[in-house]
């Protein structure tokens, strides 16, 4: 019964050895990255052929994404071998390092600017997006902070305020890039972990209210953000202006219907839909594979998030609270970012520069997401080893 309640995700015959890790979680993640590789290639062919940057090579983004995927799998394999206690010990230092990177990216000559946003560090052979690293760093730091401060977490001055100050500093740096989408994901993840770790319900409600007011102030103070927020409500009123991306994403969904127009047969990716291989990859999936393809993607993400929370519950039962909060924090992060990206693609949320985790083109995001999944699988592995009495 326990294996059913906590979702071991594997069936086995009587007498067979129990699996050492959650194979269903690993397969769901692998299916997402493999599906993403295929769809990135399909969505980027026209862009690659037309670009001098890519040498007019139609497989340019496929080759780069394949390289990123190889690095991601290598990094995930290495990370799986690292015990969680080392992540807990290094969490403050990892967070501090990512904070420094967020500062460096804002320095002219060090940070790379693209389309008015300064979000990348140029390392010569590759570029790194520090905001992606910060998402993982926040999960680890917030989990470690919650465990260390658990006795005073309900006290605003000693428990919540120090974390709030740190997060405001991170928010200021992210908004300076600007990367509003990453700021929202980081804030929701951090305070979600604090809430799960025992934050006062009164403080949490006040924090939500403060974030809502801050969000409204940011939107009202920026005409650009106001256009994005209110433009998504009626993209057809300015289909060639502020509603251009969303209107073409909706056309892609409409053309796909139930089963899609066929893999590779999308029209919207032919220079109509901007960022087809990154932010709007789901729209291409909807056009080529229809509602069925979109449902499969959603189901895989739902399974990953469900397993993250189930693994977290198993860790709580074994009194491994840091492990539990990290697992659930990863679930919040992956689930929330996926939800935002899908909502944007479907016209349910304002346009934000957030990719679809594990699937969209982008080296930093793919590698960090894969590392997060490896950490999650490692937590599950340690849970199972602990249950057998093989580790302390």
Residue, then its C-alpha position, 0 to 999 in steps of 0.5 A: x500500500x505504501x508504494x501505491x500511496x507514495x507513487x514508486x512509479x514501478x511495478x515488479x514481480x514478486x521476489x524481484x529486486x526493487x529498483x534503485x531509483x524512480x524509473x518513471x521519473x527518469x523516463x518522463x524527463x528523457x522523453x521530454x528532452x528527446x521530444x524537445x530535440x525533435x521539435x527544436x529541429x522542426x521549429x528552427x529549420x526555416x530560421x537556420x536556413x535564412x540566417x547568415x549567423x548559422x551559415x544557412x545550415x538547416x541543422x544548425x540549431x539541431x547540432x547545437x541543441x544536441x551538443x547542449x543535450x550531451x553536456x546536460x546528460x553528462x552533468x546530470x550523471x555527475x550530479x547524481x553521484x554527489x550526496x545531498x549533504x554536500x549540496x546542503x553544505x555548499x548551498x550558501x556558497x553556490x547561491x553567493x556565486x550565482x549572485x556574483x554572476x548576476x552582478x557581472x552580467x550587468x557590467x558593460x563589456x562583461x555581460x552580453x546584450x541581445x535585443x535590449x536585454x543583458x542576460x548572458x555572460x560571454x565565456x568565449x566558446x559559450x554563453x551562460x545565462x546566470x538567471x537559469x543557475x539562480x533558479x537552482x541556487x534559490x531552491x538549494x539556498x531556500x531549503x537550507x535556510x528553512x531547515x537552519x531557521x526552522x525554530x524561528x521561521x514564524x518570527x518575522x524579524x528573525x525568520x522571514x526578514x533576512x530571506x526577504x532582504x536577500x530575495x529583494x536584492x536578487x529581484x533587483x538584479x533580475x529586473x535590471x537585466x531585465x528578466x521579469x519571467x525569471x524573477x517571478x519563477x525565483x520568487x514563487x519558488x523561494x517563498x513556496x519552499x518557505x511556506x512548505x517549511x513552516x512559514x506563518x500563514x499570516x506572514x505568507x498572506x502578507x507576502x503574497x499581497x506585497x508581491x501582488x502590489x509590487x507586480x502591479x507597480x512594476x507593470x504600471x511604471x513601465x509602458x512596455x510591460x503594460x502593453x504586454x499585460x493588456x495586449x494578450x487580452x485582445x491580440x487581434x486588436x493589434x495583430x501586427x504590433x503588440x499582439x503579433x506573437x500571440x496571434x500567430x501562436x493562436x493561429x498555430x493552435x487553431x491549425x493543429x486541431x486534434x492530430x496536427x498538420x504533421x511533423x515538419x509541416x508547420x506554416x507558422x514556424x516559417x518566419x511568422x511565429x517569433x522565437x518558435x524554437x524557444x519561447x513558443x515551442x509548444x505552439x509549433x507542437x500544437x500545430x504539427x501534432x495537434x491537441x494530442x501532442x500538447x496533452x502528451x507534453x502536459x501529462x509528462x510535466x504533470x508526472x514529473x511534478x507529482x513525482x517531485x512532491x511524492x519524493x519530498x513526502x518520502x523524505x519527510x517520513x524519513x526526517x530528511x527535511x532539506x531533501x524534502x524541501x529541495x525535491x518539492x522546490x524543484x517540483x514548484x520551479x519546473x511546474x510553475x515555469x512550465x505552466x507560465x510557458x504553456x499559458x503564454x503559448x495558449x493566450x492565457x497569460x501575458x507574453x513572458x520570456x520563459x522557455x519550456x523546461x527540458x524542451x526549448x532551445x538554450x544551453x543554460x536552461x537545458x543543463x540546469x533543468x537536467x541537473x535539477x532532475x538528477x538531484x531529484x533522482x538522487x533524493x529518491x535514490x537516497x530515500x530508498x537506500x535509507x529505507x533498506x538501512x544501507x546509508x545513515 
